[in-house]
Amino acid sequence: MESKIINMADRLKDREDLRLEALFESAPIADDGFSGRVMTRIRRQIWVQRLTLPVAFVVGAAISARPLMQLIDAVSGLLKFIPQTVAGNMGTLSIADLPQLPALVLGTTVLLAALMFGKLAQK
């Protein structure tokens, strides 16, 4: 069954419309494989962009593994200095006994500043 609806744009065509139709109906231009090479390059760049972040993450994790182990070792060494009275009561601590958020932020800021100044002092 054919539609009997006639689109006005199909019926009324001016000179520019006829020129555009002639341009779009022409045969494709022979490019000697250029467009295929361009598409191959684009696909390769897309794959490189997709793989860059995971590869960088793995390389960064491999580089930071040794310092991370040293940090864990240093923290475990600092745990020896916690008094036994506090360490013995770890299971019975309540939320009220834990430090508040401003104290944690201040302590973290002081720790990071000390680490930065330590790195600057080494240079």
Buried (B, 14 or more C-beta within 10 A) or exposed (E): EEEEEEEEEEEEEEEEEEEEEEEEEEEEEEEEEEEEEEEEEEEEEEEEEEEEEEEEEEEEEEEEEEEEEEEEEEEEEEEEEEEEEEEEEEEEEEEEEEEEEEEEEEEEEEEEEEEEEEEEEEE
